[in-house]
Amino acid sequence: MRRPQIKLDNIRVQTARMMEIYTLLRGELEKNSGLGPSKHTRSQLDHAIATIHTNMRQILDILTAYQEENSLATEEVQELEELEGILEAVLAWHNEEGE
């Protein structure tokens, strides 16, 4: 079954926003690690990072499924592959940083 057209521009903007917030949160954790943020603050930041990670994973899964299930123009395929590459890189970075 063909899925409805997705709006790659909207996904690109959403991905960029998530990456920006993700980077800011990671930076705050690293910057304030010496200050010893409270357990509650640390928990909130960790939860926010985990939520963004989950959202990125969901977007990646949707993009992959969409590409597999639909015949796409070359331009769309290139855009999807670019977005998938960005998401995969951020997710890999998250996994490396989390270890």
Number of C-alpha atoms within 10 A of each C-alpha: 5 8 10 8 8 11 8 14 10 10 15 16 11 15 20 15 12 18 18 12 15 21 14 13 16 17 12 13 18 11 10 11 11 8 9 10 12 9 9 9 12 16 12 12 17 14 12 16 20 14 14 17 19 13 15 22 17 12 17 21 13 14 19 14 12 18 16 10 12 13 11 13 8 9 9 13 13 12 14 21 15 13 20 20 13 18 20 15 12 18 18 12 11 16 11 9 9 7 5
